Amino acid sequence: MKNEQEIFSRIVQVLEDLFEVDPRKVTPEARLYEDLDIDSIDAVDLVVELKKITGKKMRPDDFKAVRSVQDVVDAVSRLINED
């Protein structure tokens, strides 16, 4: 995953595979909790899956501020691009 579009596409796939979220509902502006019905337990599962994808551990503080799909994309992008 190099760019934001690739990251977004992978996140759409993860949300569909793990949580049976309709991919048509997943937009950058979609809010995880309110629009996609992702709860706190699901969020933990999402972080675990992101670790598998990136090979890097996401710090809990980085994920606390995540509210939308775009926030997830941004967090993953930062994680991938850090040294």
C-alpha positions in Angstrom: 0.0 0.0 0.0 1.7 3.1 -1.2 -1.0 5.8 -1.6 -4.2 6.8 0.1 -6.4 5.3 -2.6 -4.7 1.9 -2.1 -5.1 2.2 1.7 -8.7 3.3 1.4 -9.5 0.3 -0.9 -7.8 -2.1 1.5 -9.8 -0.6 4.5 -13.0 -1.0 2.5 -12.2 -4.7 2.0 -11.3 -5.2 5.6 -14.6 -3.6 6.8 -16.5 -5.8 4.4 -14.7 -9.0 5.3 -14.5 -8.6 9.1 -17.7 -6.7 9.8 -20.0 -7.3 6.8 -20.2 -3.6 6.1 -21.8 -2.8 2.8 -18.9 -1.4 0.7 -21.2 1.2 -0.8 -21.6 2.7 2.6 -17.8 3.1 3.1 -16.8 6.6 2.0 -14.0 8.7 3.4 -16.5 10.8 5.3 -18.3 7.8 6.8 -18.1 7.7 10.6 -17.1 4.3 12.0 -19.4 4.2 15.0 -22.4 6.2 13.8 -22.6 5.3 10.0 -20.9 1.9 9.9 -22.0 0.5 13.2 -18.4 -0.3 14.3 -18.3 -0.7 18.1 -15.3 -0.6 20.4 -14.7 -4.3 20.2 -14.8 -4.1 16.4 -12.3 -1.2 16.6 -9.9 -3.4 18.5 -10.3 -6.1 15.8 -9.7 -3.4 13.1 -6.4 -2.3 14.8 -5.3 -6.0 14.9 -6.0 -6.3 11.2 -4.2 -3.1 10.4 -1.2 -4.4 12.2 -1.3 -7.5 10.0 -1.5 -5.4 6.9 1.2 -2.9 7.7 3.5 -5.1 9.8 3.6 -2.2 12.4 1.8 -1.8 15.7 -0.6 1.1 15.9 -0.3 3.1 19.1 -3.6 3.3 21.0 -3.3 7.0 21.2 -3.2 7.2 17.4 -6.5 5.3 17.1 -8.3 7.2 19.8 -8.8 10.2 17.5 -10.1 8.1 14.7 -13.7 8.8 13.9 -14.1 8.4 10.1 -12.8 6.1 7.4 -10.5 9.0 6.3 -9.1 9.1 9.8 -8.2 5.4 9.5 -6.6 6.0 6.1 -4.6 8.9 7.5 -3.4 6.9 10.5 -2.4 4.0 8.4 -0.6 6.3 5.9 1.4 7.9 8.8 2.2 4.5 10.2 3.5 3.2 6.8 5.5 6.3 6.2 7.2 6.6 9.5 10.8 5.3 9.9 
